[in-house]
Amino acid sequence: MTRRVHTFCRICEPGCGLLAEVDGGDVTRLQPDREHPVHRGFSCHKGVHYLQVHRDPDRLDRPLRRTNPRHEERGVFEPVGWDDAVADIAARLQDIRRRHGRNALAVYQGNPSAFNGAYYANAGTIARGFDTRMRFSAGTQDTSAKYAASEAIYGASMAHPIPDLLHTDYFLCLGSNPQVSHMTLIHISDPMAKIRAINRRGGTVLFVNPRRIESSSPETGDVLQIKPDTDFYFLAGVLHEIVFRIGFDRAAVERRARRVDELLDFVRRYPASRVAAVVGVPVEEIRRVADEFCAASSASIYMATGVNQGRQGTLAYWMLTMVSLFSGNLGRRGGNIYSRGAADTVQHSKRKREDPFFEGALGEMRTVGGDLPAALLPEFVENAVDPIRALIVVSGNPLLSVGGDGRLRRALEQLELIVTVDLYRTVTGEIADYVLPATDWLEREDVNFLNTMGVAMEPYVQYTPAVVPPKGERRDDWWILSRIQQEMGVPGLLDEPEPNPFAAVDAVMADSGVSIELLKGMPCQTAVLPEAVPSDVFSVAVQHGDGLIDCCPALFERAYDVAERIFDELVSEPSDQLKLVTRRTNYMVNSWLHNVPVLKQGVHQDNPLWMNPDDARGRGLVEGDDVTVRNRYGEVDAVLVYDDALRAGVVSMTHGWGQGSAHGLDVARRHPGVNVNRLAPTGREGYDPLSNQSQLTGINVDVVRR
């Protein structure tokens, strides 16, 4: 007999409502949930095709232990019981730490863990249980620029005022392609419908991107094609126009913020007339953006991964915030607003020190959200004074996600112990000593916990039961890590008489009068929460002791000379210099979904190099050529595909490919593609020290025929 279960997708931020049809112990169908009070039947194709992951014969369903040396490319694994696996892992970890110290253990957390409510709510406690400073995550590959900027500006890393797309009259969107990626650090149902609605009500949408992205159309808005990795200078130029030509309400700003004059002194360096050539946008276009933004009844601004992953994502987010503040749109309906969701979580991310830097084994550095720069992971392994000797990877794939996979692979092969917790034996899992099988999101109960974190345009909380029981010996991520810690003698959830990973969730939601038990009895197990109050930006999100926004954080002074150096480099670059940017597609997400057959279509079965036809012809290249993309960091081979939507001088490839050694993934290995991160800078050159953010876009390359 078929039953229906209301659940939700956990691939990306919107968490779209889904309806699962279950026959016996099998999910027979996933479809958009038309009864969902927020999503109302919207879901992209990735969510409904997730059944191909759930049913995949390559999925792990029991713990595996490596039996051959790690330097052999293909791992040989044998099944092992949970008790034996965790006992051996715990014993080896304790021995390693006894010999090398507490920081000999490193933990790397991947992106999917953020969409696992039970794990995410307990992640801090679990991390502390491992008692190591060597913590890394995918956050330093995608969003840490925003966390670091907000911590300095607002006093809390989780303060991220979002664009009020439901009411705005002008939306300026940088480095994002909502049609494909559905936006990040903002939770909203069907974002393209919200963007089209701006246009329909007579508003303006402007995308700033090196490519005419899929999100741009006559129903949405135009694209201002910018040179890659110059968004900071563009935003500084826009702000310069606002504060020095258009004018601003100084009294209103000073009621909410401090260090106004210091900001003006900094911005004075970047008039539109100076930055125009570097950003590739005419002076009059920069001025037009500033004029239209300030003239709109309400205006909102947003940036995403395409800016974060550049060299100056932190400074760009600073300028973005100041554009919103000085134009009078921060904390205003239709501008940028803070959404409390189920609880005020910003205070839990409050800045602990004005200067977060410390002297570590590799010199001066900082953590962001507890994480060190993943770009330095090889250096931490190879460091003779305090080396990493063991690594636990939770739903991550650093060999494909972190820059410079050749050096990282060589470093990881030196480790005494690698443990991966995942759905699959990934490229990283292939060199692991233990591969531990995690449940997928149809096999575990869950809550969309991220929706309580202050970035929901339409706040709601949803509970889902496990749609079906876990297959084989799969276990939840929190259980696996807690079980290892239990064997190490570390107190944790599993020591409680009735372990409840959702106790932390209930504690966060208590102020809103919501609980797991209450959600279970609601339609679609969903509670719709009050809409955001715009002024909460100032009364809730700001966590500085004086209650004021810092317009010019002293921390950013470290980057002033770097900003000038990069500016000078850009000015002096050859006119035909090619810039590589990352490209989001509808056929994958980061380094996963590669084993889903339905997503292997046409040119997207591989990872081609996309190039403007004029750039190709100027180099004697034609579509279909086998080419080598190279720079001083590495090289990759690819097939050239034309894309006249790219700005001249810009080429693109997609992040997360390079599955040739994924012997546990049949489909992915037959369509391996190449890992574009081989071209990314590594070591100290590979990240922004303000935020630990890796540079993965706007990279200089050369392209030649093979």
C-alpha positions as CSV (number, residue, x, y, z in Angstrom):
1,M,0.0,0.0,0.0
2,T,1.4,3.4,-1.0
3,R,1.7,6.1,1.6
4,R,2.8,9.7,1.2
5,V,5.4,11.5,3.3
6,H,5.9,15.3,3.4
7,T,9.6,15.9,3.4
8,F,12.1,18.4,1.9
9,C,15.2,18.6,-0.3
10,R,18.6,19.0,1.3
11,I,20.8,19.8,-1.7
12,C,20.8,23.6,-1.4
13,E,19.5,26.6,0.5
14,P,15.8,26.7,-0.4
15,G,15.1,23.3,1.0
16,C,12.2,22.8,-1.3
17,G,9.2,20.9,-0.1
18,L,8.8,17.4,-1.6
19,L,6.3,14.7,-1.4
20,A,7.6,11.1,-1.2
21,E,5.5,8.2,-2.2
22,V,6.5,5.0,-0.3
23,D,5.5,1.5,-1.1
24,G,6.6,-0.9,1.7
25,G,10.2,0.1,2.5
26,D,10.9,1.7,-0.9
27,V,10.5,5.3,-2.1
28,T,8.8,5.0,-5.5
29,R,8.5,8.7,-6.3
30,L,9.6,12.2,-5.3
31,Q,7.7,15.1,-6.6
32,P,7.2,18.8,-5.6
33,D,4.9,19.2,-2.6
34,R,1.9,21.3,-3.8
35,E,0.5,21.5,-0.2
36,H,3.7,23.1,1.2
37,P,2.7,26.4,2.7
38,V,5.8,28.2,1.4
39,H,7.1,26.4,-1.6
40,R,3.6,25.5,-3.0
41,G,4.8,22.9,-5.5
42,F,8.2,24.5,-6.6
43,S,11.2,22.3,-6.8
44,C,14.1,22.1,-9.2
45,H,15.0,18.9,-11.1
46,K,17.9,18.0,-8.8
47,G,15.6,17.4,-5.8
48,V,13.1,15.1,-7.7
49,H,16.0,13.2,-9.3
50,Y,17.6,12.5,-5.9
51,L,16.0,9.1,-6.0
52,Q,18.9,8.1,-8.4
53,V,21.2,8.8,-5.5
54,H,19.0,7.0,-3.0
55,R,18.8,3.9,-5.2
56,D,22.3,4.0,-6.5
57,P,24.0,0.5,-6.3
58,D,27.3,2.3,-5.7
59,R,26.0,3.7,-2.4
60,L,27.9,2.5,0.8
61,D,25.8,0.3,3.1
62,R,28.4,-1.0,5.5
63,P,31.7,0.2,7.0
64,L,34.8,-0.6,4.8
65,R,38.4,-1.0,5.9
66,R,41.3,-0.5,3.5
67,T,43.6,-3.5,3.1
68,N,46.3,-2.2,0.7
69,P,48.8,0.6,0.9
70,R,47.5,4.1,0.4
71,H,50.0,5.0,-2.4
72,E,48.3,2.4,-4.6
73,E,45.7,4.4,-6.6
74,R,42.9,2.0,-6.3
75,G,41.9,1.1,-2.8
76,V,41.1,-2.5,-1.8
77,F,38.4,-2.5,0.9
78,E,36.8,-5.2,3.1
79,P,33.6,-5.0,5.1
80,V,34.0,-4.6,8.8
81,G,31.5,-4.3,11.7
82,W,30.8,-0.9,13.4
83,D,32.3,-2.0,16.7
84,D,35.5,-3.2,15.2
85,A,35.8,-0.1,13.0
86,V,35.3,2.5,15.7
87,A,37.5,0.6,18.2
88,D,40.4,0.6,15.7
89,I,39.8,4.2,14.6
90,A,39.7,5.4,18.3
91,A,42.8,3.4,19.3
92,R,44.8,4.7,16.3
93,L,43.7,8.3,17.0
94,Q,44.7,8.1,20.6
95,D,48.1,6.6,19.7
96,I,48.7,9.3,17.0
97,R,47.8,12.1,19.5
98,R,49.9,10.6,22.2
99,R,52.9,10.6,19.9
100,H,52.3,13.9,18.0
101,G,50.0,16.0,20.2
102,R,46.3,17.0,20.1
103,N,46.6,18.9,16.8
104,A,47.7,15.8,15.0
105,L,44.0,15.1,14.3
106,A,42.3,17.3,11.7
107,V,38.6,17.4,10.8
108,Y,37.2,18.5,7.4
109,Q,33.5,19.2,7.1
110,G,31.9,19.4,3.7
111,N,29.0,21.4,2.4
112,P,26.2,18.8,2.7
113,S,26.6,18.8,6.5
114,A,25.1,22.3,6.6
115,F,21.8,20.8,5.3
116,N,21.7,18.0,7.9
117,G,19.8,19.6,10.8
118,A,20.6,17.1,13.5
119,Y,24.3,17.1,12.7
120,Y,24.5,20.8,12.1
121,A,22.8,21.7,15.4
122,N,25.4,19.5,17.2
123,A,28.4,20.2,15.0
124,G,30.1,22.6,17.5
125,T,29.8,20.1,20.4
126,I,31.1,17.3,18.3
127,A,34.0,19.4,17.0
128,R,35.0,20.4,20.6
129,G,34.9,16.7,21.5
130,F,37.8,16.0,19.1
131,D,39.8,18.7,20.9
132,T,41.8,20.0,18.0
133,R,42.5,23.3,16.5
134,M,43.0,21.7,13.1
135,R,39.4,22.2,11.8
136,F,38.7,22.8,8.1
137,S,35.6,23.1,6.0
138,A,34.2,23.8,2.6
139,G,33.2,27.1,4.0
140,T,36.7,28.5,3.1
141,Q,35.9,27.5,-0.5
142,D,32.6,29.3,-0.8
143,T,31.3,31.6,2.0
144,S,34.0,32.5,4.6
145,A,34.5,35.9,3.0
146,K,31.0,36.9,4.1
147,Y,31.5,35.5,7.6
148,A,34.7,37.4,8.2
149,A,33.3,40.6,6.8
150,S,30.1,40.5,8.9
151,E,32.1,39.7,12.0
152,A,34.0,42.9,11.6
153,I,31.2,45.1,10.4
154,Y,28.3,43.9,12.6
155,G,30.2,42.1,15.3
156,A,28.8,38.7,14.5
157,S,29.7,36.3,11.6
158,M,26.1,35.2,11.1
159,A,24.7,38.7,10.6
160,H,23.8,38.7,6.9
161,P,21.1,41.1,5.9
162,I,19.4,39.7,2.8
163,P,17.8,41.4,-0.1
164,D,14.1,41.9,0.5
165,L,13.1,40.5,-2.9
166,L,9.4,40.4,-2.0
167,H,9.2,44.2,-1.8
168,T,12.3,45.7,-3.5
169,D,12.1,48.1,-6.5
170,Y,15.7,47.6,-7.5
171,F,17.8,44.5,-7.2
172,L,21.6,44.5,-7.8
173,C,22.9,41.0,-7.9
174,L,26.6,40.3,-8.2
175,G,28.4,36.9,-8.9
176,S,25.2,34.8,-8.6
177,N,23.1,32.8,-11.1
178,P,19.8,32.2,-9.3
179,Q,18.3,30.3,-12.2
180,V,21.0,27.6,-11.7
181,S,22.2,27.8,-8.1
182,H,19.1,29.2,-6.3
183,M,21.3,31.6,-4.3
184,T,23.3,31.1,-1.1
185,L,23.1,32.4,2.4
186,I,19.5,33.3,1.6
187,H,16.6,30.9,1.9
188,I,13.8,31.7,-0.5
189,S,11.3,29.6,-2.5
190,D,11.5,29.8,-6.3
191,P,13.9,32.7,-6.4
192,M,13.5,33.3,-10.1
193,A,9.7,33.9,-9.6
194,K,10.5,36.5,-7.0
195,I,13.0,38.2,-9.4
196,R,10.5,38.1,-12.3
197,A,7.9,39.7,-10.0
198,I,10.3,42.7,-9.4
199,N,10.3,43.3,-13.2
200,R,6.5,42.9,-13.4
201,R,5.8,45.5,-10.8
202,G,8.0,48.0,-12.7
203,G,11.2,47.5,-10.8
204,T,14.7,46.9,-12.0
205,V,17.0,43.9,-11.8
206,L,20.6,44.2,-12.8
207,F,23.0,41.2,-12.7
208,V,26.8,41.9,-12.5
209,N,28.7,39.0,-14.0
210,P,31.4,38.2,-16.6
211,R,28.8,36.2,-18.4
212,R,25.3,36.8,-19.7
213,I,23.9,34.2,-17.3
214,E,20.8,32.1,-17.6
215,S,19.0,34.2,-14.9
216,S,19.0,37.3,-17.3
217,S,16.1,37.6,-19.6
218,P,13.5,40.2,-20.8
219,E,11.4,39.0,-17.8
220,T,14.1,39.6,-15.3
221,G,16.9,42.1,-16.1
222,D,20.1,42.8,-17.9
223,V,23.7,41.8,-17.2
224,L,26.5,44.3,-16.7
225,Q,29.5,42.3,-17.9
226,I,32.3,43.0,-15.5
227,K,35.9,41.8,-15.6
228,P,36.4,38.8,-13.3
229,D,37.7,39.4,-9.7
230,T,37.1,43.2,-9.9
231,D,33.8,43.4,-8.0
232,F,35.4,45.1,-5.0
233,Y,36.6,48.0,-7.2
234,F,33.2,48.2,-8.9
235,L,31.4,48.4,-5.6
236,A,33.9,50.9,-4.2
237,G,33.3,53.0,-7.4
238,V,29.5,52.9,-6.8
239,L,29.9,53.9,-3.2
240,H,32.2,56.7,-4.2
241,E,29.5,58.1,-6.4
242,I,26.9,57.8,-3.6
243,V,29.0,59.5,-0.8
244,F,30.8,62.2,-2.9
245,R,28.4,63.1,-5.8
246,I,24.8,62.0,-5.0
247,G,25.1,62.6,-1.3
248,F,23.8,60.8,1.8
249,D,22.0,61.6,5.1
250,R,25.0,61.8,7.4
251,A,22.9,62.2,10.5
252,A,20.9,59.1,9.7
253,V,24.0,57.0,9.1
254,E,25.7,58.2,12.3
255,R,22.7,57.1,14.3
256,R,23.4,53.6,13.2
257,A,27.2,53.5,12.5
258,R,30.6,54.8,13.5
259,R,33.9,55.6,11.8
260,V,32.2,57.3,8.9
261,D,35.1,59.6,8.1
262,E,37.5,56.7,8.1
263,L,35.4,55.0,5.5
264,L,35.2,58.2,3.3
265,D,38.9,58.5,3.5
266,F,39.3,54.9,2.2
267,V,36.7,55.2,-0.6
268,R,38.2,58.4,-1.8
269,R,40.9,56.3,-3.4
270,Y,38.4,54.6,-5.8
271,P,36.4,57.1,-7.9
272,A,34.6,55.7,-10.9
273,S,37.0,57.4,-13.2
274,R,39.9,55.4,-11.7
275,V,38.3,52.0,-11.5
276,A,36.4,51.9,-14.8
277,A,39.2,50.5,-16.9
278,V,40.1,47.9,-14.4
279,V,36.5,46.6,-13.9
280,G,35.8,46.9,-17.6
281,V,32.7,49.0,-17.1
282,P,32.5,52.6,-18.5
283,V,32.4,55.4,-16.0
284,E,28.9,56.4,-17.1
285,E,27.6,52.9,-16.4
286,I,29.0,52.9,-12.9
287,R,27.4,56.3,-12.3
288,R,24.1,55.1,-13.7
289,V,24.0,52.1,-11.3
290,A,24.7,54.5,-8.4
291,D,22.0,56.9,-9.6
292,E,19.4,54.2,-10.2
293,F,20.1,52.5,-6.9
294,C,19.7,55.7,-4.9
295,A,16.7,56.9,-6.9
296,A,14.7,53.7,-6.5
297,S,11.9,53.8,-3.8
298,S,13.7,50.8,-2.3
299,A,16.9,49.0,-3.4
300,S,18.6,45.8,-2.4
301,I,22.0,44.3,-3.1
302,Y,23.4,40.8,-3.0
303,M,26.6,39.0,-3.9
304,A,27.4,35.3,-3.9
305,T,30.1,32.7,-4.7
306,G,31.3,34.3,-7.9
307,V,32.5,37.3,-5.7
308,N,33.4,35.4,-2.5
309,Q,35.9,33.1,-4.4
310,G,37.9,36.0,-5.7
311,R,40.9,37.5,-4.0
312,Q,39.0,40.3,-2.3
313,G,35.6,38.8,-1.4
314,T,35.8,40.2,2.2
315,L,36.4,43.8,1.0
316,A,33.7,43.4,-1.6
317,Y,31.1,42.4,1.0
318,W,32.2,45.4,3.1
319,M,31.6,47.7,0.1
320,L,28.3,46.0,-0.6
321,T,27.1,46.6,3.0
322,M,28.2,50.3,2.8
323,V,26.3,50.8,-0.4
324,S,23.2,49.6,1.3
325,L,23.8,51.7,4.4
326,F,24.8,55.0,2.8
327,S,21.9,54.8,0.2
328,G,19.5,54.5,3.1
329,N,18.4,50.9,2.2
330,L,19.8,48.9,5.0
331,G,17.1,47.9,7.5
332,R,14.4,49.2,5.2
333,R,11.5,47.4,3.7
334,G,12.5,46.5,0.1
335,G,16.2,47.0,1.0
336,N,18.5,44.7,2.9
337,I,16.9,43.2,6.0
338,Y,17.7,40.7,8.8
339,S,15.3,37.8,9.2
340,R,15.2,36.4,12.7
341,G,13.6,33.1,11.7
342,A,13.0,30.8,14.6
343,A,15.6,32.4,16.9
344,D,18.2,35.1,17.2
345,T,21.3,33.2,16.4
346,V,23.7,36.1,15.7
347,Q,24.7,36.3,19.4
348,H,26.1,32.8,19.1
349,S,28.5,34.0,16.4
350,K,29.5,37.2,18.2
351,R,33.1,38.4,17.7
352,K,35.3,37.3,20.5
353,R,38.3,39.5,19.8
354,E,38.8,42.6,17.8
355,D,42.0,41.2,16.4
356,P,41.4,37.5,15.6
357,F,45.0,36.8,14.4
358,F,47.4,34.6,16.3
359,E,50.8,33.1,15.8
360,G,50.5,29.4,14.7
361,A,52.9,26.8,13.5
362,L,52.8,28.3,10.0
363,G,53.0,31.9,11.1
364,E,50.3,34.5,11.6
365,M,46.7,33.3,10.8
366,R,43.2,33.3,12.1
367,T,40.2,31.0,12.1
368,V,36.8,31.9,10.6
369,G,33.8,30.1,12.2
370,G,36.5,27.9,13.9
371,D,38.0,26.9,10.5
372,L,41.6,27.4,9.3
373,P,42.3,28.0,5.6
374,A,41.8,24.8,3.7
375,A,44.3,26.2,1.1
376,L,47.0,25.5,3.7
377,L,46.0,21.9,4.4
378,P,49.1,20.4,2.7
379,E,51.3,22.8,4.7
380,F,49.7,21.7,7.9
381,V,50.4,18.1,7.0
382,E,54.0,18.7,6.0
383,N,54.8,21.0,8.9
384,A,57.6,19.4,10.9
385,V,56.8,21.1,14.2
386,D,53.2,20.2,14.7
387,P,52.1,18.0,11.8
388,I,48.6,16.7,11.0
389,R,48.8,12.9,11.1
390,A,45.2,11.9,10.9
391,L,42.1,13.3,9.1
392,I,38.4,12.7,9.5
393,V,36.3,14.0,6.5
394,V,32.5,14.4,7.0
395,S,30.5,14.6,3.9
396,G,33.3,16.4,2.1
397,N,35.7,15.7,-0.8
398,P,38.7,17.9,-0.2
399,L,40.8,16.3,-3.0
400,L,38.4,17.8,-5.5
401,S,37.2,20.9,-3.5
402,V,40.5,22.4,-2.4
403,G,42.9,24.0,-4.8
404,G,46.0,22.1,-6.0
405,D,44.8,18.5,-5.8
406,G,48.3,17.1,-6.8
407,R,50.1,18.6,-3.8
408,L,47.2,17.8,-1.5
409,R,47.1,14.2,-2.6
410,R,50.8,13.8,-2.0
411,A,50.3,15.3,1.5
412,L,47.4,13.2,2.4
413,E,49.2,10.0,1.3
414,Q,51.6,10.7,4.2
415,L,48.9,10.5,6.9
416,E,48.7,7.6,9.3
417,L,44.9,7.5,9.3
418,I,42.2,8.9,7.0
419,V,38.5,8.3,7.8
420,T,35.6,9.5,5.5
421,V,32.0,9.6,6.4
422,D,29.9,9.8,3.2
423,L,27.2,8.3,1.0
424,Y,29.9,7.0,-1.4
425,R,33.5,6.0,-1.7
426,T,34.6,9.3,-3.2
427,V,37.9,10.4,-4.7
428,T,39.0,11.3,-1.1
429,G,37.5,8.1,0.2
430,E,39.6,6.1,-2.3
431,I,42.7,7.0,-0.3
432,A,41.0,6.5,3.1
433,D,41.7,3.8,5.7
434,Y,38.1,3.6,6.7
435,V,35.0,4.6,4.6
436,L,31.9,4.9,6.9
437,P,28.4,4.8,5.4
438,A,26.1,7.7,6.2
439,T,22.4,7.9,5.8
440,D,21.0,10.0,3.0
441,W,18.2,12.6,3.6
442,L,15.4,10.1,2.8
443,E,16.8,7.8,5.6
444,R,16.9,10.2,8.5
445,E,14.6,12.5,10.4
446,D,15.5,16.1,10.1
447,V,14.7,19.8,10.5
448,N,15.6,22.6,8.1
449,F,17.8,24.0,10.8
450,L,19.5,26.5,8.6
451,N,16.2,28.3,8.2
452,T,16.5,29.4,11.8
453,M,19.9,31.1,11.1
454,G,18.7,34.6,10.1
455,V,18.7,34.4,6.3
456,A,15.1,33.3,5.5
457,M,13.1,35.5,3.2
458,E,10.0,33.5,4.0
459,P,10.8,32.1,7.5
460,Y,9.4,28.7,8.3
461,V,10.5,25.5,10.1
462,Q,9.9,22.1,8.8
463,Y,10.3,18.6,10.3
464,T,10.5,15.4,8.4
465,P,10.5,11.9,9.6
466,A,12.8,9.4,8.0
467,V,10.9,8.6,4.8
468,V,12.3,5.0,4.9
469,P,14.6,3.1,7.2
470,P,18.3,3.2,6.4
471,K,19.6,0.5,4.2
472,G,22.2,-2.0,5.5
473,E,24.3,-0.5,8.3
474,R,24.1,3.2,7.3
475,R,24.1,5.6,10.3
476,D,23.6,9.3,10.8
477,D,26.6,11.5,10.7
478,W,26.2,12.7,14.3
479,W,25.9,9.0,15.5
480,I,29.1,8.0,13.6
481,L,31.2,10.8,15.1
482,S,29.7,10.4,18.5
483,R,30.4,6.7,18.5
484,I,34.1,7.3,17.6
485,Q,34.3,9.8,20.5
486,Q,32.5,7.4,22.8
487,E,35.2,4.8,22.1
488,M,37.8,7.5,22.8
489,G,36.3,8.1,26.2
490,V,34.8,11.5,25.2
491,P,31.4,12.2,26.8
492,G,28.7,12.8,24.2
493,L,25.2,12.3,23.0
494,L,25.5,8.5,23.0
495,D,26.2,8.5,26.7
496,E,22.7,9.8,27.4
497,P,20.0,7.2,28.4
498,E,17.9,8.4,25.4
499,P,20.2,10.1,22.9
500,N,18.3,13.1,21.3
501,P,20.2,15.0,18.6
502,F,17.2,17.3,18.3
503,A,17.4,18.6,21.8
504,A,19.8,21.3,20.5
505,V,17.3,22.2,17.8
506,D,14.4,22.5,20.3
507,A,16.5,24.7,22.5
508,V,17.1,27.1,19.6
509,M,13.5,27.2,18.5
510,A,12.0,27.5,22.0
511,D,11.9,31.3,21.9
512,S,9.5,31.1,18.9
513,G,7.2,28.6,20.7
514,V,8.1,25.9,18.2
515,S,9.2,22.3,19.0
516,I,9.8,19.1,17.1
517,E,6.7,17.6,18.7
518,L,4.6,20.6,17.7
519,L,5.8,20.4,14.1
520,K,5.0,16.7,13.8
521,G,1.3,17.6,14.2
522,M,1.2,20.4,11.7
523,P,0.2,20.2,8.0
524,C,3.4,19.3,6.1
525,Q,5.1,19.3,9.5
526,T,5.7,22.9,8.9
527,A,5.3,26.1,11.0
528,V,5.3,29.4,9.1
529,L,7.0,32.1,11.1
530,P,6.5,35.9,11.2
531,E,8.0,37.8,8.4
532,A,11.2,39.8,8.9
533,V,11.1,43.2,10.6
534,P,13.5,45.4,8.6
535,S,14.8,47.4,11.7
536,D,16.0,44.1,13.2
537,V,19.2,44.7,11.3
538,F,20.1,47.4,13.8
539,S,18.4,46.1,16.9
540,V,19.3,42.4,16.6
541,A,22.0,41.8,13.9
542,V,24.4,44.4,15.2
543,Q,26.4,42.8,18.1
544,H,29.0,45.4,18.8
545,G,29.0,46.6,22.4
546,D,27.9,50.1,21.4
547,G,25.1,48.8,19.1
548,L,26.7,50.5,16.0
549,I,27.8,49.2,12.7
550,D,31.6,49.6,12.1
551,C,31.9,51.4,8.8
552,C,35.6,51.0,8.6
553,P,36.9,48.0,10.7
554,A,40.5,48.4,11.7
555,L,41.0,44.8,10.7
556,F,40.5,45.6,7.1
557,E,43.5,48.0,7.1
558,R,45.7,44.9,6.6
559,A,44.3,44.7,3.1
560,Y,44.6,48.3,1.9
561,D,48.1,47.8,0.4
562,V,47.1,44.5,-1.0
563,A,44.1,46.2,-2.7
564,E,46.4,48.7,-4.3
565,R,48.9,46.0,-5.4
566,I,46.2,44.0,-7.0
567,F,44.8,47.1,-8.7
568,D,48.2,47.9,-10.1
569,E,48.6,44.3,-11.3
570,L,45.3,44.5,-13.1
571,V,46.2,47.8,-14.8
572,S,49.5,46.4,-16.1
573,E,48.1,43.1,-17.4
574,P,48.3,42.4,-21.1
575,S,45.1,43.2,-23.0
576,D,44.8,39.6,-24.2
577,Q,45.1,38.0,-20.7
578,L,42.5,35.3,-20.2
579,K,40.7,35.0,-16.9
580,L,39.2,31.7,-15.7
581,V,36.0,31.8,-13.8
582,T,33.9,29.0,-12.2
583,R,30.7,28.0,-14.0
584,R,27.6,26.7,-12.2
585,T,25.4,24.3,-14.2
586,N,22.1,22.5,-13.8
587,Y,23.9,19.1,-14.0
588,M,25.9,18.9,-10.8
589,V,26.5,20.4,-7.4
590,N,30.1,20.9,-6.4
591,S,31.8,17.5,-6.3
592,W,28.6,15.4,-5.8
593,L,25.7,14.3,-7.9
594,H,28.3,13.0,-10.3
595,N,27.0,9.5,-10.2
596,V,23.5,10.5,-11.2
597,P,23.0,9.1,-14.8
598,V,20.1,11.5,-15.7
599,L,22.5,14.5,-15.2
600,K,25.0,13.3,-17.7
601,Q,23.6,15.0,-20.8
602,G,25.3,16.3,-24.0
603,V,28.3,18.5,-23.4
604,H,27.7,18.3,-19.7
605,Q,28.9,14.7,-19.6
606,D,32.3,16.2,-19.3
607,N,34.0,19.5,-18.0
608,P,34.7,21.4,-21.2
609,L,36.5,24.8,-21.4
610,W,33.9,27.4,-22.4
611,M,35.4,30.3,-24.5
612,N,34.1,33.3,-26.3
613,P,34.3,32.5,-30.1
614,D,36.3,35.7,-30.8
615,D,38.9,34.7,-28.2
616,A,39.1,31.3,-29.7
617,R,39.5,32.5,-33.3
618,G,42.1,35.0,-32.1
619,R,44.2,32.1,-30.9
620,G,43.6,29.9,-33.9
621,L,41.2,27.6,-32.1
622,V,37.9,26.2,-33.1
623,E,35.0,24.6,-31.2
624,G,35.8,20.9,-30.5
625,D,39.6,21.4,-30.3
626,D,41.5,19.5,-27.6
627,V,43.1,22.2,-25.6
628,T,45.4,22.6,-22.6
629,V,44.5,25.2,-20.0
630,R,47.6,26.1,-18.0
631,N,49.3,28.6,-15.7
632,R,52.1,28.6,-13.2
633,Y,50.1,26.4,-10.7
634,G,49.2,23.6,-13.1
635,E,47.4,22.5,-16.2
636,V,44.4,20.6,-17.3
637,D,43.2,19.2,-20.7
638,A,39.7,19.9,-22.0
639,V,37.6,20.2,-25.1
640,L,36.8,23.7,-26.2
641,V,33.2,24.7,-26.5
642,Y,32.0,28.1,-27.7
643,D,30.0,30.4,-25.4
644,D,29.3,33.9,-26.9
645,A,27.6,34.8,-23.5
646,L,31.1,35.1,-22.0
647,R,32.8,38.5,-21.9
648,A,35.8,38.6,-24.2
649,G,38.9,37.6,-22.3
650,V,37.0,35.2,-20.0
651,V,36.9,31.4,-20.0
652,S,35.1,29.1,-17.7
653,M,35.0,25.6,-16.3
654,T,33.0,23.9,-13.6
655,H,34.2,23.2,-10.1
656,G,34.1,19.7,-8.7
657,W,35.1,17.4,-11.6
658,G,38.1,15.1,-11.7
659,Q,36.5,11.8,-10.8
660,G,39.0,9.5,-12.7
661,S,40.2,7.8,-9.5
662,A,36.6,7.4,-8.0
663,H,36.6,3.6,-8.5
664,G,33.6,3.3,-6.2
665,L,31.5,5.5,-8.5
666,D,30.8,3.8,-11.8
667,V,29.0,6.6,-13.6
668,A,31.3,9.4,-12.4
669,R,34.4,7.4,-13.3
670,R,33.1,6.9,-16.9
671,H,32.6,10.7,-17.2
672,P,35.5,11.9,-15.0
673,G,36.2,15.4,-16.4
674,V,39.1,17.3,-15.1
675,N,39.6,19.1,-11.8
676,V,39.9,22.8,-12.6
677,N,41.2,23.5,-9.1
678,R,44.6,22.3,-10.3
679,L,44.8,25.8,-11.7
680,A,44.1,27.5,-8.4
681,P,46.9,29.1,-6.4
682,T,47.9,27.2,-3.3
683,G,49.6,27.9,0.0
684,R,49.9,31.5,1.1
685,E,49.0,32.7,-2.4
686,G,45.9,30.7,-2.4
687,Y,43.6,32.5,0.0
688,D,42.7,35.8,1.5
689,P,44.1,36.0,5.0
690,L,41.3,38.3,6.2
691,S,38.8,35.5,5.7
692,N,40.7,32.2,4.9
693,Q,38.7,32.3,1.6
694,S,40.4,30.3,-1.2
695,Q,40.8,32.0,-4.6
696,L,39.0,29.8,-7.1
697,T,37.9,32.3,-9.7
698,G,39.4,35.2,-11.7
699,I,42.6,33.1,-12.3
700,N,45.0,34.0,-15.0
701,V,45.4,31.2,-17.6
702,D,46.7,30.5,-21.0
703,V,45.0,28.2,-23.5
704,V,46.7,26.3,-26.3
705,R,45.8,23.5,-28.7
706,R,47.0,20.0,-27.6
